[in-house]
Amino acid sequence: MDINPVRKYGVNKNMVQKGNISNGVKSKRIAILAPVAWRCPPRAYGAWETVASDITEGLVARGWKDVTLFATKESITSAKLVGFIEKGYEEDKTQIPKVSECLHISKVMEQADEFDLIHNNFDYLPLTYLPFIKTPMLTTIHGFSDEDIKRVYRDHKDTYYVSISDADRDSELPYLATVYNGIDLSNITYRDKGGDKLVCYGRVHPDKGYHLAIEVAQKSGIELILAGIIQDQQYFDTMLKPHFDDKLIKFIGLVNPVQRDALLKEAYAVLHLNTIPERFGLVMPEAMAAGVPVIAMDLGSCREVIVDKQTGYLVNNVDEAVKAVGKIDSIDRKKCREHVEQNFTIDKMVEGYEKVYEEIFRREAQKQKTSTGR
């Protein structure tokens, strides 16, 4: 059973701006390479799959005529779907993840000549195929999971890169642009009036500072609801679980978009107390789209996503976060929503990628002229 039955697959075309990209460019054959940990779009968790799906649907809505999504076979899209893996390996534990990843990527590269551009949302491994294909590749770097993977990126400086925030860049790489992630506003309800609870959701990992959110709740005396996929069981069991009492601190597990919308209805503020520099942080625009102010650590991309003192507060420690909770009523919830509508929608994201695509095609045409001497 699909735990997200009301997800709207696609983009509201009444909200789409067609932009100034020519029909000739929009006739180019685009391959969107998604990961295969989860379905596209995910039933609940799956940040990279979410973005790959949203790019695909946004391109189709904006009039691109030949878009192919490479994802799991059970994925859902208004573009052409090509899949080699039945289900995401996180949903089918009989798979060895690296085997599924290698099969998926290699099958895509076998068809590279059938496309004018491959848009890679699958991290560094597809880059290793660049010497063997002629089709240009754009890689959206969704974050460096480890310093060592930068060796692969730096070995392919003649390809095309996009960052998802200015903060999350490697100084040794050439980037075409920063394109912020966009979110699907169709399943996030804006509410003028907030709830009375603190909320922290996303992925349960020390990087996301769930233990700090608990401290803030305890010091402020305000109920806290925690939600998300557990990615570090020891952290969950030792640092978080002992505090659960279903009164002040409650954990409700992984939430799908419908459940997330209900969760944000209860939110007075969302706590995003990341302990490492944030790469982008989809939770922040999701919360603001619902009208919920965000209190975030001033690390990485947070100051690019939040407008301090207008759509939330940037803080440096737990005590500052507690003080920020006491000032939440001064935030205009409508401005939170407007900030997202102006900067972090699917349409805004895809408009950014259209400009990147156009620049890639311009550069590739120039290379062709140079090589032929014309």
Buried (B, 14 or more C-beta within 10 A) or exposed (E): EEEBEEBEBBBEEEEBEEBEBEEEBBEBBBBBBBBBBBBBBBBBBBBBBBBBBBBBBBBBBBBBEBBBBBBBEBBBBBBEBBBBBEBBBBBEEEBEBEEBBEBBBEBBBEBBEEBBBBBBBBBBBBBEBBEEBEBBBBBBBBBBEEEEBBEBBEEBEEBBBBBBBEBBBBEEBEBBEBBBBBBBBBBBEBBEEBBEBBBBBBBBBBBBBBBBBBBBBBBBEBBBBBBBBBBBEEBBEEBBEEBEEEEBBBBEEBBBBBBBBEBBBBBBBBBBBBBEBBBBBBBBBBBBBBBBBBBBBBBBBBBBBBBBEBBBBBBEEBEBBBBBBEEBEEBEBEBBBBBBBEBBBBBBBBBBBBBBBBBBBEEBEEEEEEEEEE
